[in-house]
Amino acid sequence: MTFTLYVDGDRWRAHTESVRARVREVIHTEHGVDGDLVPVIKGNGYGLGNRRLADEAARLGLTRIAVGTVFEAQQLAGQTEADILVLTPFEPADRIAASAWSDLAESAASQRITRTVSSRASWDVLAAGPGPVRVVLEGLTSMGRFGLTPDELRDLLLDPSTIDALAQDRIRLEGLALHLPLVQPSIDHRAIPGSRWHDAGVGPASPPKASARVVESWRWGLGWQAQLADLTESLTQSLTESNAPTSSITALTSAAAVWTSHLDDSELAVLRSALPDIALFARTGTRLWLGDRGALRARGTVLAVHLVPKGDASGYRQRRSTRAGAIAVVGGGTAHGVALQAPSPLSSARQRIRTAGAGILEAGGRSLSPFYVGGAQRWFVEPPHMQVSLIALPQDTSLPAVGTELDVDVRLTIAHPDRVIGLD
């Protein structure tokens, strides 16, 4: 146990419970169309592990979870009884993922899996299959990553093949998915002004105190409700003409839902007021699992300490010390996520200055480590190894004993600790 994530379990669970309670409070309606919090469980499990988070979602009484990929759905399907939404859109052209989808469709968990569909081609593949397949359709928001434009979505919903797929229960529509940016978008909507879809969101005035993310979600929600009404009418007519059972019309009630992301509680409250007759499912990951950062602490174990005279060489790259001191060998390297980071967003002058300064230091062979000794952040001797790091300690530092654990400031969304302690 050399790189460990310690969790104050009581404090951390109190936070997750408070997030659940607040989300449920702000999306509650008197019409029985509340929706719920949907925990996002993906990647490294926010440093805690996906299986552990699935258990915590069950402890919170949440019956739906969202995962990033079909492979994560495969890993968790046997570990949870929850319904699983796969966030990465279903893409039959991705042959490796398609194989995983095929295996999952034949598993016992198949009816608990919901696919995200963001293109007409993907929808057509599912609509032509035997089904039944649960689907949410994704709108192309200002995020600009995946999704159907409003016109594409309208054309898909009113296509005769869609009516047939719904009537024959080959597809079960679960709602509209909206993936929003972390910051407020500079535009409210990706829709083409004047389209029939967009007109549904132009007539009424924007909700009071609505952020750009809320306005964008609200316009999509209004359009979605209008298109569902047209879809229900077309489906009813088709079933009536064919004397077919009308059960698929009843099933469309589950489609009156919007699955959102990155809306805070105040934004959810405004959106709920603006869309009182539709279920809201708030997909939440970082805020739920890492929102109380003080309840989580990563530490690396000191495995060895060496005194280093001035001029001695050490490490893979045999760098010579410029002064006498010591080297601490600490558990925690690139395999654990130490010193890994995404490109900086550089959205402010201060961030640009800091990034430029760090680049100059690295060009000179110096890089600050995330490890703390004696209350100070210390320098790497060289870039971290796969499972350990070499930390340079000045001569006047009180040297840590072997077995001592050092605090480490690591990004938990990429951390892979050897052990998580506190949630057993």
Secondary structure, 3 states (H helix, E strand, C coil): CCEEEEECHHHHHHHHHHHHHHHHHHHCCCCCCCEEEEEECCCCCCCCCHHHHHHHHHHCCCCEEEECCHHHHHHHHCCCCCEEEECCCCCCCCHHHHHHHHHHHCCCCHHHEEEEECCHHHHHHHHCCCCCEEEEEEECCCCCCCCECHHHHHHHHCCHHHHHHHHCCCEEEEEEECCCCCCCCCCCCCCCCCCHHHHCCCCCCCCCCCCHHHHHHHHHHHHHHHHHHHHHHHHHHHHHHHCCCCHHHHHHHHHCEEEEECCCHHHHHHHHHHCCCCEEEEEECHHHHHCCHHHEEEEEEEEEEEEECCCCEECCCCEECCCCEEEEEEECCHHHCCCCCCCCCCCCHHHHHHHHHHHHHHHCCCCEEEEEECCEEEEECCCCCCCEEEEEEECCCCCCCCCCEEEECCCCCCCCCCEEECCC
